[in-house]
Amino acid sequence: MGIGFRELLVILVIALVLFGAKKLKNIGSDLGGAVRGFKKAMSEGEDEQNQQLTDLTRSAKDAEFQERAAAASKTDGKSG
């Protein structure tokens, strides 16, 4: 139930008649810029989210290492 080639062609012809070639070019350019800006913002958000996840994972590993080191030093102290 998608838009076929004929329907798309009819829509484009109507848009061309209503807005004219110059205005249609400007609308397309503005729309393209908006889509590029949206994609850039999404990419930056994903990068920030990935960085936060990496930082949390690194912090968790550091904390786990410190806990194991503390437990090992307690165990070494009891046997000696």
C-alpha positions in Angstrom: 0.0 0.0 0.0 2.9 2.3 -0.6 3.1 5.2 -3.0 3.8 3.9 -6.6 5.7 5.7 -9.3 2.6 7.2 -10.9 1.3 8.6 -7.7 4.7 10.1 -6.9 5.0 11.6 -10.4 1.5 13.2 -10.0 2.4 14.6 -6.6 5.6 16.1 -8.1 3.8 17.6 -11.0 1.2 19.2 -8.8 3.9 20.6 -6.5 5.8 22.0 -9.5 2.6 23.7 -10.7 1.7 25.1 -7.3 5.1 26.3 -6.2 7.1 26.8 -9.4 10.6 25.4 -10.2 12.5 28.1 -8.2 10.4 27.8 -5.1 10.4 24.0 -5.3 14.3 24.1 -5.5 14.4 26.2 -2.4 12.0 24.0 -0.5 14.1 20.9 -1.4 17.3 22.6 -0.4 15.8 23.6 3.0 14.3 20.2 3.6 17.7 18.6 2.8 19.4 20.9 5.2 16.9 20.0 7.9 17.4 16.3 7.3 21.2 16.7 7.5 21.0 18.7 10.7 18.7 16.0 12.2 21.1 13.2 11.2 24.0 15.2 12.7 22.2 15.7 16.0 21.3 12.1 16.2 24.9 11.0 15.5 26.2 13.4 18.1 23.7 12.1 20.6 24.6 8.5 19.9 28.3 9.4 20.2 27.7 11.0 23.6 25.7 8.1 24.8 28.4 5.6 23.7 31.0 7.7 25.5 29.0 7.7 28.7 28.5 4.0 28.5 32.3 3.5 28.0 33.0 5.7 31.0 30.6 3.8 33.2 32.0 0.5 32.1 35.5 1.6 32.7 34.5 2.9 36.2 32.8 -0.4 37.0 35.9 -2.3 36.0 38.1 -0.1 38.0 35.9 -0.5 41.1 35.8 -4.3 40.6 39.6 -4.4 40.3 40.0 -2.3 43.5 37.6 -4.6 45.4 39.5 -7.7 44.3 42.8 -6.1 45.2 41.5 -5.2 48.6 40.2 -8.7 49.1 43.5 -10.2 48.0 45.5 -8.1 50.3 43.2 -9.0 53.2 43.7 -12.7 52.3 47.5 -12.3 52.1 47.6 -10.6 55.4 45.7 -13.4 57.2 47.9 -16.2 55.9 51.3 -14.5 56.7 
